[in-house]
Amino acid sequence: GAGVSQTPSNKVTEKGKYVELRCDPISGHTALYWYRQSLGQGPEFLIYFQGTGAADDSGLPNDRFFAVRPEGSVSTLKIQRTERGDSAVYLCASSSQGGLGYEQYFGPGTRLTVT
Amino acid sequence: AQTVTQSQPEMSVQEAETVTLSCTYDTSESDYYLFWYKQPPSRQMILVIRQEAYKQQNATENRFSVNFQKAAKSFSLKISDSQLGDAAMYFCAYRSTGTASKLTFGTGTRLQVTL
């Protein structure tokens, strides 16, 4: 595809359940970012991948959150034992490289609602 | 840590008029980029304009221009000849030179465009 895609578009889950959110970056982009946008706020950084490795996971709020990118393309954000406070829009972005001068292209996000 | 502040939760402008959105930031770094992103109801973040900190000249993209005051750590966005399609959330963002070159966003300004 031409842009970053994310699935599902919306996800409703019950408190305590496990969820997986998927991000398909632009083909060939080696850098991939996850951000979380709570209601009424700007996006907040969660984790950055350069290739297959998580180069910076300093934004992950706790150990219930985990992300992988096993083949250096598609990434999955995994949330265990979901809590109502996890409800937010989860945005993914990719760029051709991870440096300052390379634009991040965003996907449409996944809206997660924990009931 | 860097912070980005947008003090105007909502702004309104008449079609064809000019509006200025404010943004201030705090950093101890000398090399960084600043951005304005537009987020329509579709949730997808769209890059409007960017400014490299080392450039003294203010960036311009068609109807969009910035007033970058490095010493004052101020970065405002001016939209000229406002159009109905400009209505959206606007986020100011800072990007640092660290490993991740992650974006730090403000809380956003909702822009309404009236006839």
Interface residues (C-beta under 8 A of the other chain):
Chain A: Y33 Y35 G40 Q41 G42 P43 E44 F45 Y48 A55 D56 G59 V89 L91 A93 G98 G99 L100 G101 Y102 E103 Q104 F106 G107 P108 G109 R111
Chain B: V4 D31 Y32 Y33 S42 R43 Q44 M45 I46 L47 R50 F91 A93 R95 S96 T97 G98 T99 A100 S101 K102 L103 T104 F105 G106 T107 G108
